[in-house]
Amino acid sequence: MDVGRKLTILVASAVAALAAIPAVASATAWVSQAPVKTPFNSCANPGFNSIQSAINTPVTSVHVCKGTYVEQLQIERAVSVVGEAGLTTVKLPASPADSTTPCAVAGEQDVIGICGKGVETVKLAGLTIEGFWPEDTCKEQLYGVIVGGKANLVMNNSSVLGAGASPINGCQGGVGVRVGRSSTSQVGTAILTGITVSGYQKNGISIDGKESKATINKATVTTAPSALIAQNGIQVGRGAVGKITEATITGNECNLPSTCGPNSQTQTQSTGVLFFEEAKGSFVTKSKIAENDIGVYHLAQTEVNAPAASITANTLEGDRYESVVLDQGYALVNKDEMSKGNIGIQLIQYAGQAFGPRGTGSEDTVKEMSGFAVEGSSDNEPSDQFGSFTITKSKISGNPPAATVAGSVFTNNPTKLKIFVTPSDT
């Protein structure tokens, strides 16, 4: 055979081999359960049967066709993963593997683990993410979606169904969406729009750690009352910023015997929104927070002369023990409507607080409470820090012991836990 003919055959063989490999130079990779075949650009002619295989290529976008994909995704670069809303499911395998991203801790397991290498954006849309671990699983680090490594998650029109053991077993692990992790100095940011989170074991959404932040718009976070564990709908903690708008947060009630109950100081309670040492600028507004033990709980990290968090223009209905609980720190409670619970706004004072609870309430409506509309609850210890709350321009009525402002507002430590009421509409 002459040299020219031999080269021609080799070139032809190479071209034939390439034709069987998905083209990754294009902007979008297609993932489907149909057989892989050229031209690799549709659900009928996909380039991949695995989402992870597509993510591992240099494409900027992955289109995932309808179907259930039993995978754990590890994402370490900027990419967009888009499913067909309501038709595309990413499901945790029956025997989950530990996460391999650089952001993970030992034993961590995720359905989708996102670890950036700087400020990179990962987009998730149109996905149903199922994270149901075997019933005997007892790990703290279980996540539907987790973001670290300074990555930015933009997630919309998606659902996280389950995060943790199924059925719930009472172990303290299982978060639907987690942004950042203070214990390992992992920073994450997120914009979460129109998502649903349900079936979580511990928290629906957690934003955690200094510099981590999330904007949550029109999310639904819901669970069922549990006799095994205290849960939280959305937690913003340890220096993170959480901005929550037009969310619906329901069902966080703890019925664990001898542990959970109506006393916020001596018993455990579940919360709809938990602000725990959050960074300034956090808020929840225009949201429906209903049928939780506590609607919103606030405990600030540092004492400042401006609100650390704002609770404004929300509807808090049927939160069975307290609509709003103010622990240490300064919070703003304005234009909220609270009804059909036990206590509307409760300030708690106890030995061990770094500083006392403070707040202002204006143009609030508190009605149909079985206890007080506004209550100061103190353990009356000598070391208690001074606390105060001022109410103006609010409508307070229908609360025992009398349908008046004076009868609906009470503090058991009027010297060090003061509640000031200016003329209100009653």
Buried (B, 14 or more C-beta within 10 A) or exposed (E): EEEEEEEEEEEEEEEEEEEEEBBBEBEBBBBBEBEBEEEBBEBEBBBBBBBBBBBBBEBEBBBBBBBEBEBBBBBBBBBBBBBBBEBBBBBBEEEBEBBEBEBBBEEBBBBBBBBBEEEBBBBBBBBBBBBBBEEEBBBBBBBBBBBBBBBBBBBBBBBBBBBBBBEBBEBEBBBBBBBBBBEEEBBBBBBBBBBBBBBBBBBBBBBBBBBBBBBBBBBBBBBEBBEBBBBBBBBBBBBBBBBBBBBBBBBBBBBBEEEBBBEBEEBBBBBBBBBBBBBBEBBBBBBBBBBBBBBBBBBBBBBEEEBBBBBBBBBBBBBBBBBBBBBBBBBBBBBBBBBBBBBBBBBBBBEEBEBBBBBBBBBBBBBBBEBBBBBBBBBBEEEBBBBBBBBBBBBBBBBEEEEBBEBBBBBEBEEBBBBEBEEBEB
